[in-house]
């Protein structure tokens, strides 16, 4: 950030009085510009024994498989964001959303919140951000072609938890994600 969004004057990086972090501060109007993590909301859409994956049509990781997910927008709940992203990327409608995995990724200032969800029907299609959308059984998951470790870890947890029919909310920090996720 170079200029203040309030008055247009240049900003400088400094620690404002009463704070403990570097911030962009306007020297003219004294507005402090906070930068906060982005929330990524998504779904693990399930149909019987299969999960719905999307092949990404955009960077990063174009051509790799992912669960439908994206950045939360202002004015929506996290659950609404997850359902909206599923509709946008896979033209799929979901119900019975239940928070399932939460990953903190401070190195890229993101928090991933993934929901287990049931597909309403099989009326899904390629969305604007997808090259392909398909249902996969566990044995068909393209593990080496998954876009992000958060997606691989969410799928690993789901298939393990499904065998026990117990789906706890999993909150794993980045270190645990790196330690536990090894692409197959």
C-alpha positions in Angstrom: 0.0 0.0 0.0 1.4 3.4 -1.0 -1.5 5.8 -0.5 -4.2 6.2 2.0 -7.7 5.1 0.9 -9.2 7.8 3.1 -7.4 10.9 1.8 -5.1 9.8 -0.9 -1.9 10.9 0.8 1.2 8.7 1.1 1.4 6.1 3.9 4.4 4.9 5.9 5.0 1.7 7.7 5.3 2.2 11.4 4.0 0.9 14.8 1.2 3.2 15.8 0.9 4.3 19.4 -0.8 1.6 21.5 -0.1 -1.1 18.9 2.7 -3.7 18.6 2.8 -4.4 14.9 3.9 -2.6 11.8 1.0 -1.0 10.0 0.5 1.4 7.0 -0.3 4.8 8.6 -1.3 7.9 6.8 0.9 10.8 7.9 -1.8 13.3 6.9 -5.1 12.0 8.4 -3.5 9.4 10.8 -5.7 6.6 9.5 -4.2 3.2 10.4 -4.7 0.6 7.6 -5.0 -2.9 9.1 -4.2 -5.9 7.0 -6.0 -9.1 8.2 -5.9 -12.7 7.1 -8.2 -13.8 4.3 -10.7 -16.5 5.0 -11.0 -19.3 2.5 -14.4 -21.1 2.8 -15.2 -24.4 1.0 -17.1 -27.6 0.9 -16.3 -31.3 0.8 -19.5 -32.2 -1.2 -20.5 -35.8 -0.7 -22.8 -38.0 -2.8 -23.1 -41.5 -1.3 -19.6 -42.9 -1.3 -18.2 -40.2 -3.6 -16.8 -36.7 -3.2 -17.0 -33.9 -5.7 -13.7 -32.4 -6.9 -13.0 -29.5 -9.4 -10.0 -29.2 -11.7 -8.8 -25.6 -11.3 -9.1 -23.3 -14.4 -7.2 -20.5 -12.6 -3.9 -19.9 -11.0 -2.5 -20.8 -8.6 -2.3 -24.5 -9.4 -4.2 -24.4 -12.7 -5.0 -27.9 -13.8 -4.9 -29.4 -10.3 -7.8 -30.9 -8.4 -9.4 -29.2 -5.4 -12.5 -29.1 -3.4 -14.7 -26.1 -4.3 -13.5 -23.2 -2.1 -12.6 -19.5 -2.3 -12.4 -16.3 -0.4 -15.2 -15.2 1.8 -17.0 -12.0 0.8 -18.2 -9.2 3.0 -21.8 -9.5 4.0 -22.0 -13.3 4.1 -21.5 -16.0 6.7 -18.7 -18.5 6.4 -21.4 -21.2 5.6 -22.9 -19.0 3.0 -19.5 -18.4 1.5 -18.8 -22.2 1.3 -22.1 -22.9 -0.4 -21.6 -20.0 -2.8 -18.1 -21.1 -3.8 -19.5 -24.6 -4.4 -22.2 -23.2 -6.6 -19.8 -20.9 -8.5 -17.1 -23.6 -9.1 -19.2 -26.7 -9.6 -22.7 -25.4 -10.2 -23.6 -27.7 -7.3 -26.1 -27.1 -4.6 -25.3 -28.4 -1.1 -27.1 -28.9 2.2 -26.4 -29.9 5.8 -23.1 -28.0 5.9 -21.0 -28.9 9.0 -17.7 -27.3 9.8 -15.0 -30.0 9.4 -11.5 -28.7 9.0 -9.8 -25.5 10.0 -6.3 -24.7 8.9 -4.3 -21.6 9.9 -1.7 -20.6 7.3 0.0 -17.6 8.7 2.8 -17.6 6.1 0.2 -16.6 3.4 -2.2 -14.9 5.8 -5.1 -17.3 5.2 -7.4 -19.4 7.3 -9.1 -22.3 5.5 -12.5 -23.4 6.8 -13.9 -26.5 5.1 -17.4 -27.9 5.6 -18.7 -31.4 5.0 -21.8 -31.1 2.9 -24.3 -33.3 1.1 -25.0 -32.7 -2.6 -28.6 -31.9 -3.1 -28.6 -33.7 -6.5 -26.4 -34.7 -9.3 -27.1 -31.5 -11.3 -23.5 -30.2 -11.2 -21.4 -28.8 -14.0 -18.2 -26.9 -14.8 -18.2 -23.4 -13.3 -16.2 -20.4 -14.5 -13.1 -21.3 -12.4 -13.1 -25.0 -13.2 -11.9 -27.1 -16.2 -13.6 -30.3 -15.0 -15.9 -31.4 -12.2 -16.2 -35.0 -11.2 -17.3 -37.4 -8.4 -14.6 -39.6 -7.1 -14.6 -42.7 -4.9 -11.7 -42.9 -2.4 -9.7 -45.2 -4.6 -10.0 -42.8 -7.5 -8.8 -39.6 -5.8 -5.9 -38.1 -7.8 -3.7 -37.7 -4.8 -0.6 -36.5 -6.7 -2.7 -33.9 -8.6 -4.3 -32.2 -5.6 -3.8 -28.4 -5.7 -3.1 -27.7 -2.0 -2.0 -29.6 1.2 -5.2 -28.4 2.9 -7.3 -30.2 0.4 -5.3 -33.4 0.6 -5.4 -33.3 4.4 -9.2 -32.6 4.4 -9.8 -35.6 2.1 -7.5 -37.9 4.2 -9.3 -37.0 7.4 -12.7 -37.5 5.7 -12.0 -41.0 4.4 -10.5 -42.0 7.8 -13.4 -40.5 9.8 -15.9 -42.0 7.4 -14.8 -45.5 8.3 -15.7 -44.8 11.9 -18.7 -42.6 11.1 -17.3 -40.0 13.4 -16.5 -36.5 12.0 -14.9 -34.3 14.7 -14.0 -30.7 13.7 -10.3 -30.7 13.0 -8.2 -27.7 13.8 -4.7 -28.3 12.6 -2.0 -25.6 12.6 0.4 -25.3 9.7 3.1 -27.3 11.4 0.7 -30.3 11.9 -0.5 -30.0 8.3 3.1 -30.2 7.0 3.9 -33.0 9.4 0.9 -35.2 8.6 0.4 -34.5 4.9 2.4 -36.5 2.5 1.0 -36.7 -1.0 0.4 -40.3 -2.1 
